[in-house]
Structure formats: C-alpha cells, structure tokens
C-alpha cells in the first residue's frame, strides 16, 4: 500500500472528477470522452511509473497496459454508442479481454473453475438470447465467451487453497469478476430492461475492475524471478 498507493492517487482523483461532473450521456462530446477515459489514462501512467524496462521485459505487465489502451478506445466509442459506435466499442473490449487472458496465462489450468465459469456464462447468454436480434445474437455470444475465458484465467491463477496465491492474483480475480458484473449490467440495460442506477453500477464496477487488474501487474517481476530460481 505504501509503495503503490501514491501512484494511484491520480486515478482516484480522475474517478472522482467523472462522478462529480456526471456529464449527461444524451449529449456526447470529446470533452465527455476525455472525462470518461481520464481514469484509464491514469492507470497507463501508474504502470509506466514502474519503468519502461519493466514493461518491456515482463510480458504480463505490457499486455495489461495494452489492454488498458484498447479499453480507453472502447470507452470513447461507447460515448457515441447511440450514433452507431456500440459495436466498435464491443470490439475494442473484446481485444482487451484477449490481452488480459494472455497476461493471466494458462497455468494452472484449473478445469473446475473453467467449467463453473462456462456454466455461468452459458446461463447469462441463455437469458439474454431471447432479447437479442440480428448480428448481436452472435456478437454477444462471442463477447461473453471471451470475457468468460478471461474470468476463468483470473480465477484459476488465484489458488486460495494452497500457499501459491498472492494479493496481486487475488486483485486480478476480483477485478475480472467486477468487469463481468459491469458488462452484464450493460447488456441487461441495453438489450433487456432498464436497470436502476445502471450507469453508476456500470462505471463504479468498471473503474474498480480496471484498477485491480492494473494492480495485478506490479508483482509480476518478483513472480517471474521466483520461477527462474525454482
């Protein structure tokens, strides 16, 4: 907390600015896009503060940074979703989930967690299916599969049942779950029915998810060094 907390101060300030200004979504503008993306820009700075050499030499951290970059582009597209840019935002976040999955890695596999995540995602899609039409029938299915896979890799890496878990892996797991909550709220609100306080729920869980996933990168150097020594 002492070492990483000060680096996150700009992120918390930018998040407060977003919620204080609470710009109306009915009048999208580049200023709205900037305010919405500003907390994610701060997370870029948070990772870059650990040094370019760290990011270059540790693929997991650099992939999380790349995911944050695509997330910011996706956020900007979603500002103009009513003008036809929702699918563009969906694509950007799909790439983000692929990058995060790659950062979390495929070891350990933990097939039980994968089956559980698959069941959860299948249930969510089964509920949404009757509300979907046109290309969204397929696009939402692919997106749910990608975010479910990302969630599986985050959960699998946690390993709470043994001594291999770290606070950064726990951070990745909670972040992935919050990301899924945020996106599910978006889907329910857009395709199914109005969700009370949907914007607050979506953005609060989204910013928290991105912060926790960014935090999960900070100990990757220690973990890789440990594996090399082992």
N, C-alpha and C positions, 0 to 999 in steps of 0.2 A: 504494500500500500504506500509506503514512504517513497519508494523509487518510481512507481508507475502513476500514483495519484496525481502529482503535479502536472504530468504530461497530458492528463485527461481534462484538466481544468477548462481549456478552450472548447472541448467537446460539450461539457456540461453547460457552459455559458451560451454556446450556439443553440443547444437544445432548448434552453430557457427562452432565448430570443424567439425561436419558432413558436413556442406555445404562448408566449406573451403577445406577440403580434397577431397570431392566429388569422393570417390573411385568408379572405374568402376564396374558396375554390371555384366560385362561379365566374371569376374574372382572372384567368391565368395570365401571367406575365413573366418576363425574365427575372424581375425582382422576386416574385413568388418562388420561382425555381431556385434562385440563389439562396433564399432563406431556408428552403426545404433541404437543399443539398449541403448547406454550410456545416452541420454536424458531421456529415460523412467526410467533407474536406478536412475537418479537424482530426478525424481518425486516420486519414492519409498522413497528416503531419505527425500524429502520435507514432505511427510505425516508422516513418522516415527519421524520427528523432533517435531511433536506435542505431542509426548509421546505414549508409548505403552498402557498405561491405557486408553487414549482417544480412540485409535483404538479398544481396546477390549470392551469398554463399549458403543461404538457407531457403530452400525452395518453398517450404510450407508458408513462411512469412511472406515471401514475394507473391505467392498465389493468393493469399488473403488480401494483400494490397491490391492486386489486380481485380479481385472480386469487389472490393470497395469502389474501385474506379468504375466498373460496369454498373454497380449499384447506383452511383451518382447519376450516370447517364440515364438509367432506368427511371430514377426519381424525376428527372427533368421531363422525360417523355410523358410520365403519368400526370404531370401538371396539365398537359393538353390532351388527356385521355378522351374527353368529350369531343375533341376535334379529330378523333380517329387515330390517336397515337397509343392506345392501350396495348395493342399487340406488340408494338415496338418496345414498350416498357417491359412487357412479359418476356420478350426475347432477351433483353439485357439481364433480367434477373435469372433467367434460365442459365445463361452463361455464368452468372455469379455463383449459382449453386454447383455447377460443374467444377468451377475453380475451388470452391470451399471443400467439396468432396475430395478433390485431388490433394488439397492441403492436409486434410484429416487422415488420408492414407487408407490402405486396405488391410492393415494389421492392427489388432487382431480382427478376424472375420466376425465372430460372434453371430452365428446364423440365427440364434434365437431372437436376438434384438432385431435382425433383419426381417424375420417372419412377422414379428409383432408390428414393426413399422409398416410392413407391407399390408397387414390386415387393417391398420388404422387408415392408411392412405386409400385403400380399396373402399373402405366404408365411407370415407369422405367423398370420393368420386361417385359412388353409387347414389349418395344423397343428392349431389349436385347434378347428376346426369339428366334428370327429367327437366331441369331448368335451362339446360344448355341447348344451343342450336347452331347450325352452320359450322364454320371452322373451329369455333370454341369447343365443340364436342371433342375434338382431337387435341387441340392445343392445350386445353386444361388438363387432359389426361397425361400428356407428356410432361407438363409442368409439375403436376402432382408427383409423378414418378421421380422426377429429378430432385425435388425438394425432399421427398421421402428418402431417397438414396442418401442425400446429404445428411439428413437427420439420423439415418442408420449409422453412417460412418462416425458421426459425432458421439452418438450413444455408445457405440462399440469401443471407442477409444477410452471411455471413462474408466471402466474396470474397477468399480467401487468394491467388488468382492475380494480384491487382493491388495497388495501393497504397491501396485504399479501406478495407481491413479495420482494425478497432480491437480492443483487448483486450476491450472490452465486447461486441462482436459475437461474438468467439471464446467469451466466457463464456456468452452465450446459446446458442450452438451446442452446447457441451459439456453445459450444463445440460439442454437438450432431449433430448439423447441419453441422459443418465443417467435422466431422467424416464421415457423409454421402456423402459430396462432395468428400472427399478423396477416399472413397471406390467406388463411382460411376466412378471416373476417372480411377481407377484401372481396373474396369470392361470394360469400353469403350476401354481402351488401350490394354487390353489383348484379348478381345473377338470380338471387332468390328473394330476399325481402330486406327492407330497411333494418339495419342493426342499430339499436340505440347507442349513442355516443361512439359510433363506428370510427370516425376519424381519430378521436382521441385514443381509442383502443389500438387502432392500426399503427399510428405513429409512435405511441409510447412503447409498445412491444417491439416495433421495428428498430427504433434507436437503441433500445436496451440490447436487442439481439446483435446488432452490428458492433456495439461497444464490446460485448462479451466475446464475440468471435475475434475481434481485433486483439483483445487481451490474450486470447489463447495462443497467439504467435510469439509472445515475449519470452517464453522459456524454451523455444524450440532449439536454441543453441545449446543449452545445458542438456537437453534430452538427447540430441544427436551426439554430443561429446560423450555422454554416458554410454550410448550404444557402441561407439567406437572402442571405448575402454573395455567393454564387456566382450 
